[in-house]
């Protein structure tokens, strides 16, 4: 929460000093984070890296000189990527440049115009409806220029070249769940993984501007990612105390899908599942045709599904320390399942003798069968065809409960992959 409080006031967009300041703070927390720069005008697949946007100040004054909208009070007050303006306009013209959330009279909406030049302000509906007739002074001190797009990256090598990838975004201004929860949770997971002495997989974390950032990143790393990534997770809106949500890949059947569903069933049986038809974040790019990375998306309250989304109500009071910690714990479980998911085969014909290995009671009675049922079922399906995740789902025992059994079985199991 302390990191969230530090990051919350920063005015971020898809480019600009707010992104660099955010990445600099994340670097303080994790010095191994590398920052990359891509110049404006760079062609990235069907897109072009836009000009950089910088804003210094903005406000609206009433006819009697009162400042009623002020960028310094909330950076949501200005439409993202607004061009500069300094003018006196009548109320009717001002209203054409004012944006409100019609169904929520007391919140400031988040509005952007990245790819069409315009200027605008955002305010509460209640304020807009109270504006009297007259001339208003509007002022936006901003600039658009050839600069750069920035993103951050952490690479943690493992024993294998194959990778697990986590992606989150750093392009929204002061919104806590939609913007800050993803980077904060991902960073905490990276810290934990960096401290693990034995990692099977390599781990890649990217902190990018949403959409244009993932497109830019893919344009520079696509062949490598297609060769290495075995499972990927887009992390967003994961700091509020709601149940977890999961947005599937196009067919819902890649390794990331399987692991996400397995872990959430065990940790939060009331989690919500959304199809790829309800996508909305960077899973759109990672799962797109000709990219086809094995990604899914993990949230708590899914983007676009909670009333605070993209408004000033998505503030620091909306997220909790407990929810953030719970999200980190969930992702640790995801990592653990991936690290231990192997295809196993029994090394002896027939059922092995479990007693000498401490896996069978020394007295056989009717009520002792359940104690060894999980072991027997694990061995029954350890035939070299199914990975541990598939065996777990088939026999109804979570992977986390099978891991110690696999370790106890020792040389009775061999790894086939």
Beta strands, then each sheet from edge to edge (+ up, - down):
strand 1: 34-39
strand 2: 43-44
strand 3: 47-48
strand 4: 52-61
strand 5: 67-70
strand 6: 85-90
strand 7: 98-99
strand 8: 121-122
strand 9: 135-145
strand 10: 148-156
strand 11: 163-169
strand 12: 202-208
strand 13: 229-235
strand 14: 245-247
strand 15: 272-274
strand 16: 295-299
strand 17: 343-346
strand 18: 383-387
strand 19: 413-415
sheet 1: 1+ 10- 12+ 11+ 13+ 16+ 14- 15-
sheet 2: 2+ 3-
sheet 3: 5+ 4- 9+ 6-
sheet 4: 7+ 8+
sheet 5: 18+ 17- 19+
end
